[in-house]
Amino acid sequence: PQTATAWMNLGNMYRELSMMPQAGDAYEHALGIYRRLSESNHEVYDLQLADVLNNCGMYYEAIAQSNAAEKAYLQSLAIRRRGSNSNPGLLPTLGQVLINLGRLHLAMNRLDTAAAELDEGTAIFQKLSTTESSVFSLELAWAMLNKGSLDERTGQLIQAETSFQYSEHVFRQLASLNPSHQLSLAKVRLQQ
């Protein structure tokens, strides 16, 4: 398992550095290891497999392979749904996959599907942020940014403005505490 985690982390690093061929290779190594481990003991390794699948989805999305990204996200989503039914502590990761899938479907112009996924993911983070706002406010801000993009595309401009304003407010607060969030704030401003 440590080797698979190392491959996944290496893939994440390469993806962040835009070294896509190396990222793809690293994710494939991690995915192969976790698939084998999950086959022998799915109760222990399914969640790690879901993590790698989600990261593979982000990788495929970054290299414009929408169908492969969708397949990876949907596999991750299925695993996370099963896990979150018995363990509510897994809701944040379920919300993340839903937001990623909704963002992908928005880019693919599957607006009804994107709306359902973004609504469900946003609702998860809204619920979680009522009890732990400092932990989930960033995730909720990203969810609202994606929801605002969908609302703008579907002509719901008042809802889009509300979502964008919420995201900007959160990112402005975070940027005042940590300058690394300046880029996130800039992305929100570009959306408006």
N, C-alpha and C positions, 0 to 999 in steps of 0.2 A: 504493500500500500504506500509506503514512503516513496518508492520509486515513481509510482503513478502520480502522486501528489507533486513530486519534484518536476515531472514532465509537464503537468498542468500549469504549475507556476512559471516554468520556463516558457510555455506557450503564451501565457498572459503577458510576460515581460516582452517577448518578441512582438506580440500584437501591439502593445503600447508603443513600441519603438518602430512600428510599421515595417517590421522585418517579416513579411507575411509568409514566404516559403518556409522559413524556420519555425514560425508559429504553427503552421499547418502540420509540419512533421512532428513537433512536440505534442500537439493535441492528439494526433493519430496514435502516438505511443501511449499516451495516458488513456485514451479511449479504449484501446485494445486491452490494456491491463485491467481497467475497471470492468469491462464487459466480461472478461474471464472470471474475475473475482466475484462479480455479481451473479454469474451463473452458478457458482458453487455456494454462495451465501448471500442471497439478495437482501436479506434483512439488515445485514451489516454494510453492504457496499452499494446499494441502490442510490443512496443520497449522494455519494461521491460520484457515481456515474451520472446522476442528474446535473451535478456541478460541471462536469466536463462537457456534457451535452450542451448546457447553456453557454459555456465559453466557446464551444465549437460554433454554436449559432451566431455569436457575436463575431467570430472570425469569418465565417462564411458571409455574413452581412457586410463586413468590411471589405471583402474582395468581390462583392456584387454577385454572389451566388445565392440568390433569394430562395430558390427551391431547396437547396441543401440547408440553408439557415432555418427555413420553416420546419423541415424534417427534424433537425436537431432540437429546436425549441419545443416542438410538439412531443417528442420523446421525453424530454426533460419535464415538460408540464405533466404528462401522464404519471411519471414517477412521483413528482412533488404533490400532485393531488392525492394519490394513494397515501403518501406519508403524512400529509397535513390532516387527513381525516382522523388519524389516530394520535397525532401529535401537533397541537395548535402552535407549538413553538416553531414549527416549520413554515408558518404563514408568510413571514417576510421573504423567504426564498421563492414561495409560490407567487407572491406579488411581483417579484423581480422578473420572473419568467413571463408572467402575463404582460407586464409593461414592455419587455423586449419583443414579445410576439406581436403585441398591438402596434408597436412602432414599425416593425417589419411589414405587417399587413397594411398599415397606413402608406408606407412607401410603395407597396405593391398595388395600391388603390383598391384594396378590399375593405372599404370603409365600414360596412356593417359589422364585419368580423372584428376589425380593429376597435370599433366602438365598444363591443361587448367585452373584449379583453382589457382595454384601457379602463373601462368602467369598473370591472371586477378588481383589477390591480390597484386602481386608485382607492376604491372602497376599503381594501385591505389596509393600505397605508394610512388612510384617514382614521380608521378604527384604532390601529396600533399607535398612531401619533397622539391620540387622546390620553393614553396612559404613559407613553414614553416619548414625548415630543422631541427631546434632544437627540434621541437615537434615530427616529424615523422621519424627522422633518426634511432631511435631504432627499430621501427616497420619495417622499410625498411631493416635494418640489419637482423632481424629475418626472414623476407621474403626471402632475398637473401641466407641466410644459408639453408633454406629448399629447395630453388631452386637449390642451389649447390649440395645438397644431391641427388635430382632428376637427375640433369645433370650427376653426377658421376655414378649413377645407370644405366643410358642409354648410357654411353660411351662418353658423350660430355665433355671430360676432360678439355678442354681449358675454356669452359663456367663455369664449376664447379670451376676451380681455380680462375677465375675472381670473382665469387660470394663469395667464401670463403675469398678471400683477402679483398673484400669490407667489409664483416661482421667483419673480424678481425680488420680492420682499425677503424671502428666505435666503436666496443667494446673496443679497446685499448684507444681511445679518452675518452670514457665514464668512463672507469676504472681509468684513470688518474684524473678525476674529482670526481668520487664517487667509493670507493673501493668495494661497493656491486656488481659492474658489473664485478669483477674479475672472478666470476663463469661463467658468460656468455662468457667471453673471453676464459676461459678454455674449454667450450663446443665447441666453434668454432675451437680451436686448435685440439680437439679430432676428429672433423669431417674431418680434412685434412689428 
